[in-house]
Amino acid sequence: MKTTKKICIFYFFFFGLLSCNSQNKEAESYEGYPLKVTDDYKKVKVEEFSNNMETFYIYYLKKPKVIQSYPCKGRFRIGTDSLIYGFTLSEDHVINGTLIPKGSNYERNSEDFYMIHLSKDITIQGFPVYHKETGLFQENNVNFHNDGTMTGFHLADDMIIGNIPCKGGKKNNYVMLYHAGDIRYCNLAENMEINGIPCQGGEENSTLWLYPDGQIISCILSKDFKIDDKLYNQGTRLIFDNEGKVHFLSGQLDYVYFYDVGGVLNCVLKNDLEIKGKLIGKKSRLIFNKNGSLKKLRPSHHIVIDGIPCKKKRFMEFYPNEKIKWCILSEDFEMNGITYKKGTQLNFDENGMVL
């Protein structure tokens, strides 16, 4: 058996969302494979993912063939459950009511949704969907729920969606929808007042996030604006909680992504900021739990958390009570008479003691 190691890349070919270490194995025996190996295939490999223990079987076709009702060409991916998880269409084909053009790549990522990397611009469910060839398919992927409704896509032209003028074209054109079809995220095509808040539109700094009921999760102000007697300047990114109160991270972030129920999931700091007693440097990345507690931190500089010296540019994790769960040491560290060397990953219990 020959083994070659490779690193998966987010959105890379058939391996999207499986960002992990993996190994390709080309075996002499195909006993126990989920799909019988015949002369239709020029080779078969096994892809094993170390972080989630998943295994897939990669079949390489000599010529196009229908696999589980899909007209496939090139290679396709089968799971241990014998279902097809990834393939390239050899001809136009209807998937969940949508005609998908040949050359597009299908990728099932979980029980909840699948992704299609389009081979050209098409109209899907009334939306003109933009396609651009890139090495990692980042501008031609369309996300679907398993019932076929779209959840995310690149908009080819400006379009009003649910009274919101969303930007399309070749730049800042991504749209996300809730399952019911309401806007979750887009870039505003023009300035617009939403629920009394002046939101900025146009080419840059026009991101808009909405709750399912149309209330604002986040927008960027198109002019100076006062809320609860506090003045926020034009260009400030406002964030609101689900009670309509301004979030403490408003104006402090370079990047932010939200849970679908609101609340910051993932963000990058624009400035040094004290968060729940921790002074965190600008350009640090933070990941929060749905209840707002800090889950993970990737500091831009070495940082001391709960007395523990933690390494910059490496993630650390916290318990729900925000006590440190583990981190990589930035320098030698002593606890209870034991010295732990710089670079060691230390794991702690919820009382702060080394495990």
C-alpha positions as CSV (number, residue, x, y, z in Angstrom):
1,M,0.0,0.0,0.0
2,K,1.4,3.4,-1.0
3,T,0.6,6.4,1.3
4,T,1.0,10.1,0.5
5,K,0.1,12.8,3.1
6,K,-1.6,16.1,2.2
7,I,-3.3,19.0,3.9
8,C,-6.9,19.7,3.0
9,I,-7.7,23.3,2.0
10,F,-11.0,24.9,2.7
11,Y,-13.3,24.7,-0.3
12,F,-10.7,22.8,-2.3
13,F,-12.2,20.6,-5.0
14,F,-14.3,17.8,-3.4
15,F,-12.9,18.3,0.1
16,G,-14.7,21.6,1.1
17,L,-15.4,22.1,4.8
18,L,-13.2,19.1,5.7
19,S,-10.2,21.3,6.8
20,C,-7.9,18.8,8.3
21,N,-4.9,16.5,8.0
22,S,-5.6,13.6,5.7
23,Q,-3.9,10.7,4.0
24,N,-4.5,9.2,0.5
25,K,-4.0,5.5,0.3
26,E,-3.9,3.5,-2.9
27,A,-4.6,-0.1,-2.1
28,E,-3.9,-3.3,-3.9
29,S,-7.1,-5.0,-2.6
30,Y,-10.6,-3.4,-2.8
31,E,-12.4,-5.8,-0.5
32,G,-15.0,-4.1,1.6
33,Y,-15.1,-0.9,-0.5
34,P,-18.7,0.6,-0.6
35,L,-18.8,0.5,-4.4
36,K,-17.6,-2.5,-6.3
37,V,-14.4,-1.7,-8.3
38,T,-14.7,-2.6,-11.9
39,D,-12.9,-1.8,-15.2
40,D,-14.9,1.5,-15.3
41,Y,-12.3,3.0,-13.0
42,K,-8.7,3.7,-13.6
43,K,-7.8,3.9,-9.9
44,V,-9.4,4.2,-6.5
45,K,-8.0,5.8,-3.3
46,V,-9.0,6.1,0.3
47,E,-9.1,9.5,2.0
48,E,-8.9,9.4,5.7
49,F,-9.4,12.5,7.9
50,S,-7.6,12.5,11.2
51,N,-9.6,15.2,13.0
52,N,-13.1,13.7,12.6
53,M,-12.2,10.1,11.8
54,E,-14.2,10.2,8.5
55,T,-13.2,8.0,5.6
56,F,-14.1,8.5,1.9
57,Y,-13.4,6.5,-1.2
58,I,-12.2,8.4,-4.3
59,Y,-13.1,6.6,-7.6
60,Y,-11.5,7.8,-10.8
61,L,-13.6,7.2,-14.0
62,K,-12.1,6.2,-17.3
63,K,-15.1,7.8,-19.0
64,P,-18.4,9.5,-17.9
65,K,-20.8,7.3,-16.1
66,V,-24.1,7.6,-14.2
67,I,-23.4,7.1,-10.5
68,Q,-26.5,6.9,-8.2
69,S,-28.5,8.8,-10.8
70,Y,-25.9,11.6,-11.3
71,P,-24.0,11.8,-14.7
72,C,-20.4,12.0,-13.5
73,K,-17.0,12.5,-15.0
74,G,-13.5,12.5,-13.6
75,R,-13.5,11.5,-10.0
76,F,-16.2,11.1,-7.4
77,R,-16.3,10.5,-3.7
78,I,-18.2,7.8,-1.8
79,G,-18.8,7.7,2.0
80,T,-18.7,4.6,4.2
81,D,-22.5,4.8,4.1
82,S,-22.2,4.1,0.3
83,L,-23.7,7.5,-0.6
84,I,-22.1,9.8,-3.1
85,Y,-20.6,12.9,-1.5
86,G,-18.8,14.7,-4.4
87,F,-18.7,14.6,-8.2
88,T,-18.4,16.7,-11.4
89,L,-21.4,16.7,-13.7
90,S,-20.7,15.3,-17.2
91,E,-23.9,17.0,-18.5
92,D,-26.6,19.4,-17.5
93,H,-28.6,17.8,-14.7
94,V,-31.5,18.7,-12.4
95,I,-30.7,18.6,-8.7
96,N,-33.5,19.3,-6.3
97,G,-35.5,21.1,-8.9
98,T,-32.6,23.3,-10.2
99,L,-30.9,22.7,-13.6
100,I,-27.2,22.7,-12.9
101,P,-24.8,23.1,-15.8
102,K,-22.3,20.4,-16.8
103,G,-18.8,20.9,-15.4
104,S,-20.2,22.0,-12.0
105,N,-19.0,20.2,-8.9
106,Y,-21.4,18.9,-6.3
107,E,-20.3,18.5,-2.7
108,R,-22.3,17.2,0.2
109,N,-20.9,18.6,3.4
110,S,-23.2,17.4,6.1
111,E,-26.7,16.0,6.7
112,D,-28.0,19.6,6.5
113,F,-26.6,21.1,3.4
114,Y,-24.7,20.7,0.2
115,M,-22.6,23.0,-2.1
116,I,-22.4,23.4,-5.8
117,H,-19.4,25.0,-7.5
118,L,-20.9,26.4,-10.7
119,S,-19.3,26.2,-14.1
120,K,-21.0,29.3,-15.4
121,D,-23.5,32.1,-14.4
122,I,-27.1,30.8,-14.1
123,T,-30.4,31.9,-12.6
124,I,-31.4,29.9,-9.5
125,Q,-34.8,30.3,-7.8
126,G,-35.2,33.7,-9.5
127,F,-31.7,35.0,-8.5
128,P,-29.0,35.8,-11.1
129,V,-26.1,33.9,-9.6
130,Y,-22.5,35.0,-10.4
131,H,-19.7,32.6,-11.3
132,K,-16.0,33.3,-11.5
133,E,-13.3,30.7,-11.9
134,T,-10.8,30.8,-9.1
135,G,-8.3,28.2,-7.9
136,L,-10.3,27.5,-4.7
137,F,-13.8,28.0,-6.1
138,Q,-14.5,30.8,-3.6
139,E,-16.6,32.9,-6.1
140,N,-18.6,30.2,-7.7
141,N,-19.9,28.2,-4.8
142,V,-23.7,28.1,-4.0
143,N,-24.9,26.6,-0.7
144,F,-28.2,24.8,-0.4
145,H,-30.2,23.2,2.3
146,N,-30.9,19.5,1.6
147,D,-34.4,20.4,0.5
148,G,-32.9,22.5,-2.4
149,T,-33.4,26.0,-1.0
150,M,-30.4,28.3,-1.3
151,T,-28.6,29.6,1.7
152,G,-25.7,31.5,0.1
153,F,-24.6,32.6,-3.3
154,H,-22.9,35.4,-5.3
155,L,-25.3,37.8,-6.9
156,A,-24.6,38.7,-10.5
157,D,-26.5,42.0,-10.6
158,D,-27.9,44.5,-8.1
159,M,-31.3,43.2,-6.9
160,I,-34.0,44.2,-4.4
161,I,-34.6,41.2,-2.1
162,G,-37.3,41.6,0.5
163,N,-37.2,45.4,0.1
164,I,-33.4,45.4,0.6
165,P,-31.3,46.7,-2.3
166,C,-28.5,44.1,-2.4
167,K,-25.3,44.6,-4.3
168,G,-24.4,42.3,-7.2
169,G,-21.6,42.3,-9.8
170,K,-18.0,41.3,-9.5
171,K,-17.2,42.6,-6.1
172,N,-18.8,42.5,-2.6
173,N,-21.7,40.4,-4.0
174,Y,-22.3,37.6,-1.5
175,V,-25.8,37.0,-0.2
176,M,-27.0,34.7,2.6
177,L,-30.6,33.8,3.1
178,Y,-32.5,32.2,6.0
179,H,-34.4,29.0,5.3
180,A,-37.6,30.9,4.7
181,G,-35.9,33.1,2.1
182,D,-35.5,36.2,4.1
183,I,-32.2,38.2,3.9
184,R,-29.6,37.2,6.4
185,Y,-26.6,39.0,4.9
186,C,-25.7,41.2,1.9
187,N,-23.9,44.3,0.8
188,L,-26.2,47.2,0.4
189,A,-26.3,48.6,-3.1
190,E,-27.1,52.1,-1.8
191,N,-27.6,54.0,1.4
192,M,-30.8,53.0,3.1
193,E,-32.6,53.7,6.4
194,I,-33.6,50.4,8.0
195,N,-35.8,50.6,11.1
196,G,-34.6,54.1,11.7
197,I,-30.9,53.4,11.4
198,P,-29.0,55.1,8.5
199,C,-27.1,52.2,6.9
200,Q,-24.3,52.7,4.3
201,G,-24.4,51.2,0.9
202,G,-22.1,51.2,-2.2
203,E,-18.9,49.6,-3.3
204,E,-17.2,49.5,0.1
205,N,-18.2,49.1,3.8
206,S,-21.8,48.2,3.1
207,T,-22.2,44.9,4.9
208,L,-25.7,44.3,6.4
209,W,-26.8,41.5,8.7
210,L,-30.4,41.0,9.6
211,Y,-32.4,38.9,12.1
212,P,-35.2,36.7,10.5
213,D,-37.8,39.4,11.5
214,G,-35.9,42.1,9.6
215,Q,-34.3,43.8,12.6
216,I,-30.7,44.8,12.2
217,I,-27.9,42.6,13.6
218,S,-25.2,44.9,12.1
219,C,-24.7,47.6,9.6
220,I,-22.3,50.5,8.9
221,L,-23.5,54.0,9.5
222,S,-23.9,56.3,6.5
223,K,-23.8,59.4,8.7
224,D,-23.3,60.4,12.3
225,F,-26.1,59.0,14.4
226,K,-27.1,59.2,18.1
227,I,-28.5,56.2,20.0
228,D,-29.5,56.5,23.7
229,D,-27.7,59.9,23.9
230,K,-24.4,58.4,22.5
231,L,-23.1,59.7,19.2
232,Y,-21.7,57.2,16.8
233,N,-19.7,58.5,13.8
234,Q,-20.3,57.8,10.1
235,G,-18.5,54.6,9.1
236,T,-19.0,53.0,12.5
237,R,-20.0,49.3,12.4
238,L,-23.0,49.0,14.7
239,I,-23.9,45.7,16.2
240,F,-27.2,45.1,18.0
241,D,-28.3,42.3,20.4
242,N,-31.6,40.6,20.0
243,E,-33.2,43.2,22.3
244,G,-32.1,46.0,20.0
245,K,-29.3,47.3,22.3
246,V,-26.0,48.4,20.9
247,H,-23.3,45.6,21.4
248,F,-20.1,46.6,23.2
249,L,-18.0,45.4,20.2
250,S,-19.6,48.1,17.9
251,G,-16.9,50.0,16.1
252,Q,-14.2,47.7,17.4
253,L,-14.0,45.1,14.7
254,D,-12.3,44.6,11.3
255,Y,-14.2,41.5,10.6
256,V,-17.3,39.8,12.1
257,Y,-19.5,36.8,11.4
258,F,-22.7,36.1,13.3
259,Y,-24.8,33.2,14.5
260,D,-28.1,32.8,12.6
261,V,-29.9,33.7,15.8
262,G,-27.7,36.8,16.3
263,G,-24.7,37.2,18.5
264,V,-21.1,37.4,17.4
265,L,-19.6,34.1,16.4
266,N,-16.2,35.0,15.0
267,C,-14.5,38.4,14.8
268,V,-11.1,40.2,14.4
269,L,-10.3,43.2,16.6
270,K,-9.6,46.6,15.0
271,N,-8.1,48.0,18.2
272,D,-6.6,46.8,21.5
273,L,-9.6,46.1,23.7
274,E,-10.3,44.9,27.2
275,I,-12.9,42.1,27.0
276,K,-14.2,40.7,30.2
277,G,-11.1,41.6,32.2
278,K,-8.7,40.5,29.4
279,L,-6.7,43.1,27.5
280,I,-6.5,41.7,24.0
281,G,-4.4,43.2,21.1
282,K,-5.7,44.4,17.8
283,K,-5.8,41.9,15.0
284,S,-6.6,39.1,17.5
285,R,-9.3,36.7,16.5
286,L,-12.1,35.8,18.9
287,I,-14.7,33.0,18.8
288,F,-17.7,33.2,21.1
289,N,-20.4,30.8,22.3
290,K,-24.0,31.5,21.5
291,N,-24.5,32.9,25.0
292,G,-21.7,35.5,24.4
293,S,-19.0,33.8,26.5
294,L,-15.5,33.6,25.0
295,K,-14.8,30.2,23.5
296,K,-11.5,30.6,21.6
297,L,-8.9,33.2,21.2
298,R,-6.0,33.6,18.7
299,P,-4.0,36.6,20.1
300,S,-1.9,38.8,17.9
301,H,0.7,39.1,20.7
302,H,1.9,36.9,23.5
303,I,-0.7,37.2,26.3
304,V,-1.0,36.2,29.9
305,I,-4.5,34.7,30.7
306,D,-5.3,33.6,34.3
307,G,-1.6,33.9,35.0
308,I,-0.7,31.6,32.1
309,P,1.7,32.9,29.4
310,C,0.2,32.0,26.1
311,K,1.7,32.1,22.6
312,K,0.7,34.6,20.0
313,K,-0.9,33.5,16.7
314,R,-2.0,30.2,18.2
315,F,-5.5,29.4,19.4
316,M,-6.4,28.8,23.0
317,E,-9.7,27.6,24.3
318,F,-11.9,28.4,27.3
319,Y,-14.5,26.6,29.5
320,P,-18.1,28.0,29.5
321,N,-17.1,29.9,32.7
322,E,-14.3,31.5,30.6
323,K,-11.5,29.8,32.6
324,I,-8.7,28.7,30.3
325,K,-9.0,25.2,29.0
326,W,-5.7,24.9,27.1
327,C,-3.1,27.1,25.4
328,I,0.5,26.9,24.0
329,L,3.0,28.3,26.4
330,S,4.9,31.4,25.2
331,E,7.6,30.9,27.8
332,D,8.6,28.4,30.5
333,F,5.9,28.2,33.2
334,E,5.9,26.8,36.7
335,M,3.0,25.4,38.7
336,N,3.1,23.4,41.9
337,G,6.8,23.0,41.6
338,I,6.7,21.6,38.1
339,T,8.3,23.6,35.2
340,Y,6.6,23.3,31.8
341,K,8.7,24.3,28.8
342,K,7.9,27.0,26.3
343,G,5.9,25.6,23.3
344,T,4.1,23.0,25.5
345,Q,0.4,22.7,25.1
346,L,-1.0,22.8,28.7
347,N,-4.5,21.6,29.5
348,F,-6.3,22.8,32.6
349,D,-9.4,21.7,34.6
350,E,-12.1,24.2,35.3
351,N,-10.4,25.2,38.6
352,G,-7.2,26.2,36.7
353,M,-5.1,23.2,37.6
354,V,-2.9,21.4,35.1
355,L,-4.3,18.1,33.9
